[in-house]
């Protein structure tokens, strides 16, 4: 009989962790399509300022909203990381538990368990893993994993790929 696998690691939700999570799990779109709403708001605001009798404060407000939208797209990662650092879980201790049942995270505020059967997909990134499941996505850094835990993730990825090729 093989001994059941269980791995536990505790880490802090700090700025470096949030930056890694964002950079590894989000595709940052800087195309013109991403700025569409900002362009529309800015053009509409300028047209209100130049061509209408609308209150100038309201017209300039619409224009400023367009500029703010463009800035928020350009600095999306910094904005997301700042929001996470202002949250109540920032600087909190999180325990990652990986066992034969699935992946669990426990902190003062959240206890979450994702069963292996409920995982919809794995994606290996240069610094970790993005695990897709019914409730969304989770990022797990390689710095939080032991060699055995990484091996288990690779086995689960191979198993998942084998299942998906059989279904197609």
N, C-alpha and C positions, 0 to 999 in steps of 0.2 A: 504494500500500500504506500502511496505517496502521501507525504505530509501536506495538509492544506496550506496554500500560500496566503500569507498575510504580511502587509507592509504598512508602516505608518511613518509619517514625516510631518513635522510642525514647521511652519514658516510664518513670516510677518507680511501683512498686506501693506507694503511701502511703495514709494514712488517708482523705484526700479522694477518692482514686480508688475505694477500697473502699466508702465511703459512697455515692458516685454509682452504682456498680455495683448495690448493694443497692436503693437507692431507685428506680432505673429498671427493674430486672428482676424484682423480687419484689412480689407483691401481699400487702400486710400485712393479715391478717385479724384483727380485734379483736372479732369477734362472740362471742356466748355459746357457739356451737358450737366455737370454737377453744379455749375454756377447759373443755370437757367433762371431759377427763382430770384436770385440776387440781381441778375441783369434786368428782369422784368420789373421788379420793384424799383430799381434805380431809374430806369427809363420812365416808368409811370410817374414817379415822384418828380423827376425833372420836367416832364410835360405839365404836371400840375403847377409847379413853380412858375414856369414860363408862359403857359397858355391859358390859365384859368384864373377865376376870381375866388378860388377856394382859399380859406384861411391859410396864410403862408406857413404858420406853425404846423398845420396838418400836412401840407405838401412837403415841407422839409422833413417831417417825421417819417413819411413814407420813403423818401429818398434815403434817409439815415438807416432805415430798416434794411434797405437793399445793400447798403455798404456793410452793415453789421452782419448780414447773412453771408456776404462774400468773405469777410474776415473769419467767421465761424467755420466756413468750409476750408479755408486755407490753414487755419490752426486747429483742425478737428482733433488731432491727437492730444495736443496740450489742453484743449478744452475738456476732453473726456477724462484725462488723467486728473485734472484739477477737480472735476466733479466727484471723482472717486475718492480723492483725498479729503474732500469736505464731507463725505458720507460718514455715518456712524461706525462703519466697520473698518475704516482706515486705521492703520497702525495696530490693528487687531491681530491676534494669533489665530491661525487656522491649522487644523490638523487634517491631513490628507490620509485616508485609509483605503488601501487597495487590497482586496481579498478575492476569494473565489466567487463571492456573490456579485461584486461590482466595485464601484468607486464611490466613496463617501467623503464628504467634507463636513467638518464640524468646527463651529466657532461659537462665540458667546451669543451671537444673534441668529445663526442659521445652522440647521442640521439637514443635510441633503444626501440622498442616496440614489445613485443611478445604477440599476441592475445591468449586467452584461447583455441580457436579452432585450433590454429597452434601448440599447445604443443603435443608432441608425447609421453611423459612419465614423471613421477615424481619418484624420489627415495629419501626416507627419510634417512638421515645419522644421526649419533649421535649429530652433531652440527648444522645441517641445512638441506637444500634441494638441490638436483641436478635436474634441470629442463631441459629436452631434447626437442629440437625443430628443425625445418628444418635447421636452420643456425648453429647448434651445441648444446653445453651445457652451462648452466649458473648455478653458485652456489649462493645460497642465504642463508646467515647465520641466525640462529634463533635469534641471538643478534640484528638483524635488524628488526625483526618482532614483532608486538604486539600480544596479545592473540587472538584478532579478526582476524588478518592476518594469524596466524597459523591455526586457525579454518577454514578459507577459503581454505588454502592449503590442509588441511585434507579432506575437502569436495571435492575439485577438484581431489585429489588422489582417493577418493572413487568413484567419478563419472567416472574417467578414468579407474579404475579397473572394474567397472560395464560394461562400453562400450567394453573393451577388452575381457571380458568373454562372452559377447553376440556374438562377432564376431567369437569366437572359437567354 
